[in-house]
Amino acid sequence: HDAGMYILRKCTFGANSCNTQTQELDMFHQLGAGYRIFDVRPALVGGEIYAQHATDCGGLGCQGDFLKNIFQMTNEFLTEYNEVVILTFGHFCNISPNDTMFINLVNESLGDKIYKQTDFSPNLYDWSLQKVLGENPKNGKVILVFEEGFSNITENRAKGYFSNNIMIFTGGWSNKFIYSELKEDQLKRY
């Protein structure tokens, strides 16, 4: 949830680590700890693209790490380990998913690690690790999933841009502050 919020930058009034920071580990160490699906919320602020955790675009909250850093750490991890990582992008702020600046950053940072689908399969659950990684993988792959901006068509999938309908998402904000209630809520969702 809100990957990239292990560091806080450019916080608004009232935003702090208590109500905005969602991780303690940077991206490389989250990957090392076993995380494989990440929620990334890009925001363009002052000519840089950050991760963001805020009430809405321009709302209360903070910027997190630069996306270039998040992508660099993902690339480093996938160079070292033949794993599959899923980056989901949504809640874009001051930039769109198909903005040239954003797409160039993704492609330049992740390059050959981006999984590009050459044969159409309806959803992620029909794919095997061997299909994503290839026969003799030299490195891991990242699957890029967009909540908005890219339709589920062969042309986008061939570029490595998948719409979020390839995955079944359940969940949402639990709004639970008592551990036993939070645990029960999460077990129901699981």
C-alpha positions as CSV (number, residue, x, y, z in Angstrom):
1,H,0.0,0.0,0.0
2,D,1.5,3.3,-1.1
3,A,4.9,1.9,-1.9
4,G,7.6,4.5,-1.9
5,M,6.4,6.1,1.4
6,Y,9.3,4.9,3.4
7,I,10.7,8.4,3.2
8,L,8.7,11.6,3.5
9,R,9.2,14.8,1.4
10,K,7.2,18.0,0.8
11,C,4.6,17.3,3.5
12,T,1.6,19.5,3.9
13,F,0.4,20.9,7.2
14,G,-0.6,18.1,9.6
15,A,1.1,15.3,7.5
16,N,3.8,13.3,9.3
17,S,5.2,9.8,9.6
18,C,2.3,8.8,12.0
19,N,-0.4,9.4,9.4
20,T,1.4,9.3,6.0
21,Q,4.4,6.9,6.1
22,T,3.4,3.4,5.2
23,Q,6.7,1.5,5.2
24,E,10.0,1.5,7.0
25,L,12.0,-0.4,4.4
26,D,13.1,1.1,1.1
27,M,12.1,-0.6,-2.1
28,F,15.1,-2.9,-2.4
29,H,14.6,-4.1,1.2
30,Q,10.9,-4.5,0.8
31,L,11.6,-6.8,-2.2
32,G,14.2,-8.6,-0.1
33,A,11.6,-9.1,2.6
34,G,9.4,-10.9,0.1
35,Y,7.0,-8.2,-1.0
36,R,6.0,-8.8,-4.7
37,I,3.0,-6.5,-5.4
38,F,3.3,-2.8,-4.9
39,D,0.8,0.1,-5.0
40,V,2.6,3.1,-6.5
41,R,0.8,6.5,-6.7
42,P,2.8,8.8,-9.0
43,A,2.8,12.6,-8.5
44,L,4.6,15.2,-10.6
45,V,5.8,18.0,-8.3
46,G,8.4,20.6,-9.3
47,G,9.5,18.7,-12.4
48,E,10.1,15.4,-10.5
49,I,7.9,12.3,-10.2
50,Y,7.4,11.1,-6.7
51,A,5.4,8.4,-5.0
52,Q,2.6,10.1,-3.1
53,H,0.3,9.4,-0.1
54,A,-2.3,12.2,0.2
55,T,-6.0,12.7,0.6
56,D,-6.2,13.6,-3.1
57,C,-4.1,15.3,-5.8
58,G,-2.9,18.5,-4.1
59,G,-4.5,17.4,-0.8
60,L,-3.1,16.8,2.6
61,G,-0.2,14.3,2.7
62,C,3.4,13.9,1.6
63,Q,5.6,13.0,-1.4
64,G,7.6,9.9,-0.9
65,D,10.7,8.6,-2.7
66,F,11.4,9.6,-6.3
67,L,10.0,7.1,-8.8
68,K,13.4,6.9,-10.4
69,N,14.8,5.6,-7.1
70,I,12.0,3.1,-6.7
71,F,12.5,1.8,-10.3
72,Q,16.3,1.7,-9.8
73,M,16.0,-0.5,-6.7
74,T,13.5,-2.7,-8.5
75,N,15.9,-3.0,-11.4
76,E,18.8,-3.9,-9.1
77,F,16.7,-6.6,-7.3
78,L,15.5,-8.1,-10.6
79,T,19.1,-8.2,-11.9
80,E,20.1,-10.2,-8.9
81,Y,17.0,-12.4,-8.5
82,N,14.8,-14.2,-11.1
83,E,11.6,-13.1,-9.5
84,V,8.3,-11.6,-10.7
85,V,7.4,-8.2,-9.3
86,I,4.0,-6.4,-9.9
87,L,3.9,-2.6,-9.8
88,T,0.4,-1.2,-9.9
89,F,0.0,2.4,-10.7
90,G,-3.0,4.6,-9.8
91,H,-4.1,7.9,-8.3
92,F,-1.9,9.8,-10.7
93,C,-1.4,13.5,-9.7
94,N,-0.4,16.2,-12.2
95,I,0.7,13.5,-14.7
96,S,-1.1,10.8,-16.6
97,P,-0.2,7.1,-17.1
98,N,0.6,7.7,-20.8
99,D,2.5,11.0,-20.3
100,T,5.7,10.8,-22.2
101,M,7.8,11.8,-19.2
102,F,6.3,9.0,-17.1
103,I,6.5,6.4,-19.9
104,N,10.1,7.3,-20.7
105,L,11.1,7.0,-17.0
106,V,9.5,3.6,-16.7
107,N,11.1,2.3,-19.9
108,E,14.5,3.8,-19.3
109,S,14.6,2.6,-15.7
110,L,13.2,-0.9,-16.1
111,G,14.0,-1.7,-19.7
112,D,14.4,-5.4,-20.5
113,K,12.9,-6.3,-17.1
114,I,9.4,-5.2,-18.3
115,Y,7.3,-8.2,-19.1
116,K,5.7,-7.8,-22.5
117,Q,3.0,-10.2,-23.5
118,T,3.3,-11.8,-27.0
119,D,0.4,-14.2,-26.7
120,F,-2.9,-13.0,-25.3
121,S,-4.1,-14.6,-22.0
122,P,-7.1,-13.0,-20.4
123,N,-5.7,-12.6,-16.9
124,L,-2.7,-12.9,-14.7
125,Y,-3.9,-16.1,-13.1
126,D,-3.5,-18.0,-16.3
127,W,0.2,-17.2,-16.6
128,S,3.0,-19.4,-15.4
129,L,6.2,-18.1,-13.9
130,Q,8.1,-19.8,-16.8
131,K,5.9,-17.9,-19.2
132,V,6.7,-14.5,-17.6
133,L,10.4,-15.2,-16.9
134,G,11.2,-17.2,-20.1
135,E,13.0,-20.5,-20.6
136,N,16.4,-19.5,-19.3
137,P,15.9,-16.3,-17.3
138,K,18.9,-14.0,-16.9
139,N,17.0,-11.7,-14.6
140,G,13.5,-11.2,-13.1
141,K,10.6,-9.4,-14.7
142,V,8.2,-6.6,-13.6
143,I,4.6,-6.6,-14.6
144,L,3.2,-3.1,-15.0
145,V,-0.5,-2.8,-14.1
146,F,-2.4,0.5,-14.5
147,E,-5.7,1.4,-12.8
148,E,-6.3,3.9,-15.5
149,G,-4.9,5.1,-18.9
150,F,-4.4,1.8,-20.7
151,S,-7.1,-0.4,-22.1
152,N,-6.8,-4.1,-22.2
153,I,-5.7,-4.5,-25.8
154,T,-3.0,-6.5,-27.5
155,E,-1.0,-3.4,-28.5
156,N,-0.7,-2.2,-24.9
157,R,0.2,-5.7,-23.6
158,A,2.9,-6.0,-26.2
159,K,4.5,-2.8,-24.8
160,G,4.2,-4.2,-21.2
161,Y,1.3,-2.0,-20.1
162,F,-1.6,-4.0,-18.6
163,S,-4.9,-2.7,-17.4
164,N,-5.9,-3.6,-13.9
165,N,-8.6,-6.1,-15.1
166,I,-5.8,-8.7,-15.4
167,M,-6.0,-9.1,-11.6
168,I,-8.8,-9.5,-9.1
169,F,-8.4,-6.9,-6.4
170,T,-10.2,-7.1,-3.1
171,G,-9.7,-5.0,-0.2
172,G,-9.8,-1.3,0.7
173,W,-9.3,0.7,3.7
174,S,-10.2,-1.4,6.7
175,N,-10.9,1.5,9.0
176,K,-10.1,-0.7,12.0
177,F,-8.0,0.4,14.9
178,I,-8.4,-2.6,17.2
179,Y,-6.1,-5.4,16.2
180,S,-8.6,-8.3,16.7
181,E,-11.1,-6.4,14.4
182,L,-8.4,-5.6,11.8
183,K,-7.3,-9.3,11.8
184,E,-10.9,-10.5,11.4
185,D,-11.5,-8.0,8.6
186,Q,-8.3,-9.0,6.7
187,L,-9.0,-12.7,7.1
188,K,-12.4,-12.2,5.5
189,R,-10.8,-10.4,2.6
190,Y,-8.2,-13.1,2.2
